[in-house]
């Protein structure tokens, strides 16, 4: 549910003075260095010469070191005023190198590489004294010590705050097409590297500024939001699935930030900077929220310079509070704030403005932010230490932070419940590979994890899924995460059974509980415990002892980690067998080389030595056709996720299969053993009747059809491959990225290795009736065991419905996921189910048709239940839409709201429930709210007409 608010009025100078203090305000409001090409009339007053100021600095803000090249001189075109094009990736790298070579205030490096192998450059700029040999690492070590108050005294922390600089990041271009933040970062680098003014001197003395102009070079080259695999890197922070994110987080661990700017672009002309919209995650420290809001006030002051925001130029103005929340732990503001204690901030500039305006305004906010951080660095470093000290105390007490709101007219609707959490335990009885991967994810964010060396009794245990137990025995080998440690906020933010949203606005999902995503059995408690345990310092896995030469090694294929190992071994030509009753995989002892043993260890998979030879069904490496319809982009959401998981991580060969390939029965289609149909908007995939017959014949001959979410299930139904029907959703139905309990049918090979009860991630997915001709591998309980977390409305309609079905046809099968199991590649439970489907054996004797046969005039008969399902229309309130936008208003305001909506969108669907009306607008490109061309304008028009907006789901 999205609740939108009008932006507040600009803050007055007197208000700023009260909030910032006189000295801080003077520094923030100091004349900003103007971009090359600014008209002379706009230059600040002052003498032309570089007159001397305090500590030898110049009173002339235009004074620069002559040896340091400006962006304009190096690139050959201006940045800002007069700029007509954006900077390329190669030009960014070239300019950073040039400044590094010319200035003793700058050192540069690379984070790592992108998917396509481009380097990710960064520059560190500060006073030369901070960059001398060993000094920078000493500064970073002192900041890391502030993050762990157990390592130093209050007196030492105060000395560090008084003497040392703070670390500020300026980053841009996490979305490849949003380029102005990266361009402006080059100007910020130049001003800090070459400027001789007192303002520059103070910034460099008080700060170490780390500039990452582009976080997504592949996307920047392609002017595409996502990276090469179609991942939105601003949703990848906690999972770190993509190389660009992983490298970036490692840099933050090396140089922990106190302020972090993530510069974006959005639709329209305006500019956004905090204060943020509600909700703010309850574990985000109050100090950081205060800094963020005060930096917003500083930006408001600095933004007005150069005429960027005036009473007469309202279309170029800024806004706050609206749209951008700080809730989901995948953003470039929430993770630096929650995981690193920084003032993490999203800045957004309207992309409809001219290039020069976008760059100028991005620079204005970057410069004002640095000014505030410099003026307040001692307070920030002192508060930074307090954040971690408070976290230790809260963890000791088992106290969770309360829910709060920041928008003036909002109220907390859902308080954090009165629950005490002092410990989490990850049980090792299933999905051990994924348990260990979760441990590594935690350790990769400096969380301390311990392994029990003796079983422990938990008097009052809470078991994920809404259950509890008394005197629960946690076995030896389980992993213990005590909350009494500096990273208490981060632990709760990604481990919590429920995120406890304070206010029902959702720009993204409402739950991302890592144990639930992985299907890891997890327990938490408020008991004071001191179990016998040892600190985890390396991942476990690999062989336990040496098997005899003619023996074997075995491991359970019960996790995404084990699936990745399996596909890698199959790709290397290792013969693997799987017991279809237990899910255990065996490989010949002679096939386990040292490198493969290390691979198993890195996956967290234990290989158990056996005297017996491998046994079970031989596993075949699947030959996968990836359906692209009539020409889908290979970097589009679900399609890109499939390329990444199956192609990159699992090493499978993916052959593109088009609509025409299936309609014409070409070898690109008939030669495959698996057809994977990603999520999308088409209910038929464009298949003709002949193409649907070809598809049925191919499945009956032994092929596996693997369909994901809307398009995958609808295309199968249209072809007569399933007896499920798609049920209509109530008008007020909302499941905003939540986890729900499901029952698992483990008699199907698709459910092999999963627990009898599991959890599935539902993000407004299709609602499917149970199959009458196949197995319902995942099904929502219809009894009192029905459970969900996150934010949902009317979720009870899911009771008894199917989330995953396995439909046999001849010797093949259709495996249909109502949800997207590859979602952002962090739904490990879903990844394991996909692996099971890819490895599933034939369903029975071969049919008369073979996978490569052409359809005959009489294709395989379609069971009557499937024929009826195929003939059933797609519910009208679903249609073929992809991520539609739904606006909820009072039913009494329906006619006025509909008239305003109709001015922007011709196809508007209307439904009513109780006293509300719901207007649904197609969104076939699946645009996020900040990308949408008219959504924000529409919302403001509705508010201007005094039409109450009860929710917006986009």
Beta strands, then each sheet from edge to edge (+ up, - down):
strand 1: 106-113
strand 2: 119-125
strand 3: 166-172
strand 4: 207-212
strand 5: 259-266
strand 6: 271-272
strand 7: 318-319
strand 8: 343-350
strand 9: 423-426
strand 10: 450-452
strand 11: 456-463
strand 12: 467-474
strand 13: 479-482
strand 14: 522-525
strand 15: 533-535
strand 16: 542-543
strand 17: 552-556
strand 18: 576-578
strand 19: 584-588
strand 20: 606-610
strand 21: 617-618
strand 22: 624-629
strand 23: 654-658
strand 24: 674-677
strand 25: 704-708
strand 26: 726-727
strand 27: 734-736
strand 28: 738-744
strand 29: 757-762
strand 30: 767-768
strand 31: 775-779
strand 32: 791-793
strand 33: 802-809
strand 34: 812-817
strand 35: 885-890
strand 36: 908-913
strand 37: 916-921
strand 38: 949-953
sheet 1: 1+ 2- 4+ 3+ 5+ 8+ 6- 7-
sheet 2: 12+ 11- 14+ 9- 13+ 10- 15+
sheet 3: 16+ 20+ 17- 19+ 18- 21+
sheet 4: 23+ 22+ 24+ 25+ 34+ 33- 31+ 28- 29+
sheet 5: 26+ 30-
sheet 6: 27+ 32-
sheet 7: 36+ 37- 35+ 38-
end
